[in-house]
Amino acid sequence: MNEERTIKPLRLRPETVENLHLFSEILKKPPERIVEEALEAYFDIVQKELMEKNLMDENAQTNLSYDEFWEGVELDES
């Protein structure tokens, strides 16, 4: 799935466009590459946040301490 695709034109604030062109000149990278790198970093951050949220949601369902979990359980030691 490495084929390039386009999307409807994005609307960006003038300050964002100005910064994009400025960093493009400084870094000697095309603006498209800068946007791709920024989005990749953003997606990584959001994915980690979602995974942490899912983990916290799963842990919320088993919110018992060790002692609470084993309270009243009798083990047969034979």
Phi and psi in degrees as a GROMACS rama.xvg file:
@    title "Ramachandran Plot"
@    xaxis  label "Phi"
@    yaxis  label "Psi"
@TYPE xy
-95.5281  3.16987  ASN-2
-69.8999  143.752  GLU-3
-77.9449  142.558  GLU-4
-132.432  156.655  ARG-5
-115.974  157.851  THR-6
-126.289  166.077  ILE-7
-52.5669  144.11  LYS-8
-52.7359  137.181  PRO-9
-88.378  147.483  LEU-10
-103.118  121.943  ARG-11
-121.351  151.773  LEU-12
-64.2436  148.448  ARG-13
-54.8702  -37.1977  PRO-14
-63.7818  -37.3352  GLU-15
-67.0159  -44.0315  THR-16
-63.4018  -42.1494  VAL-17
-61.5133  -46.0156  GLU-18
-63.5947  -38.5374  ASN-19
-60.4958  -46.1291  LEU-20
-68.0913  -38.6206  HIS-21
-62.2945  -49.5737  LEU-22
-67.7973  -30.1504  PHE-23
-61.382  -43.2295  SER-24
-68.2912  -44.8844  GLU-25
-63.6199  -46.1549  ILE-26
-86.4755  -8.34996  LEU-27
56.0657  44.4977  LYS-28
-126.383  148.386  LYS-29
-67.8805  147.191  PRO-30
-54.214  -35.7681  PRO-31
-61.2959  -38.8712  GLU-32
-67.913  -39.3817  ARG-33
-62.3948  -43.4334  ILE-34
-63.517  -43.7422  VAL-35
-60.5554  -45.552  GLU-36
-63.9313  -40.8327  GLU-37
-64.3057  -42.2506  ALA-38
-67.8805  -38.8024  LEU-39
-59.9952  -44.3077  GLU-40
-63.4391  -42.2444  ALA-41
-61.8387  -46.2706  TYR-42
-61.8507  -39.108  PHE-43
-60.9882  -45.025  ASP-44
-63.3478  -47.0575  ILE-45
-65.469  -39.7105  VAL-46
-62.2107  -42.676  GLN-47
-63.0442  -42.3751  LYS-48
-61.7962  -42.2535  GLU-49
-65.2651  -40.2006  LEU-50
-64.8472  -41.3021  MET-51
-64.3084  -40.6823  GLU-52
-63.1924  -44.043  LYS-53
-61.6698  -40.3759  ASN-54
-64.9425  -42.115  LEU-55
-64.8691  -38.4722  MET-56
-63.6571  -40.9205  ASP-57
-65.8986  -40.7893  GLU-58
-67.7727  -29.0704  ASN-59
-65.5862  -27.1427  ALA-60
-76.1676  -22.7862  GLN-61
-122.031  66.3268  THR-62
-92.5789  23.5345  ASN-63
-86.824  144.456  LEU-64
-75.1963  170.156  SER-65
-57.4545  -47.9129  TYR-66
-65.0734  -40.3873  ASP-67
-64.3796  -38.897  GLU-68
-62.1644  -43.6875  PHE-69
-91.4621  -2.46384  TRP-70
-58.7793  127.762  GLU-71
84.3775  -2.70278  GLY-72
-88.7269  128.926  VAL-73
-111.317  128.464  GLU-74
-99.7501  135.092  LEU-75
-82.7893  115.379  ASP-76
-97.3958  30.4573  GLU-77
